[in-house]
């Protein structure tokens, strides 16, 4: 099993935790930029969450 296959398998098994981590990272970016790019950060987080595991588990 290649590294990429292992990473995909991990993401599938831990989708909720990955989505939470992405949310926290987005919150940190918002905090450090004074929410100047909040819409773009939120869009980026949403797209990243869609591409991990079974999909976006965070409902806003």
N, C-alpha and C positions, 0 to 999 in steps of 0.2 A: 504494500500500500504506500503510495507516494505521500509526500508532505501535504500536498494540496488536497488529496483525498481525506487525509486525517483531519485537516482543518475544516473541510466541509462537513465531515461526520461530527466533529466537535460542535460546530455551529448548529447543526440539526438537533443535537441532544441538549444544547444549552441556549436555546433561542431567547428565552425570557431574560436570562442574565445578560446576554449580549445586548439586547434591546435596552435594558436598564442602563448598562454602561454607556451606550451611545447617547442616551438621554442626558446622563450626567456630564458627558463630554460636551454636548451641545450647550448645556447650562453654564459650564465653565467658560466656553467661548463667548456666550452672551454676556456673562459677568465681566469678563476682561475687556470686551469691546463696548461696554455700556449699552448693550442691546442695539447697537447701531446696525447690525446685520442680522437681527433676530429672524426675519422672514426667510432669509437665505439659509441660515443655520438650521432652522426648523425643517425646511424643505430637504436639505442635505441629510439630516438625521432620519427623516421619514424614508427617503430613498435607500439609505444604508440599511435601515431596519427591514425593508422589503426584500433585500438581497441576502439576509442572513437567516439561516434555519428555515422554519416553515412560514416565515413572514412576520409582519409587524404584529406584535402581541400587545403593544401599548395603545390604548384607546384614549384619545384626548377629547 
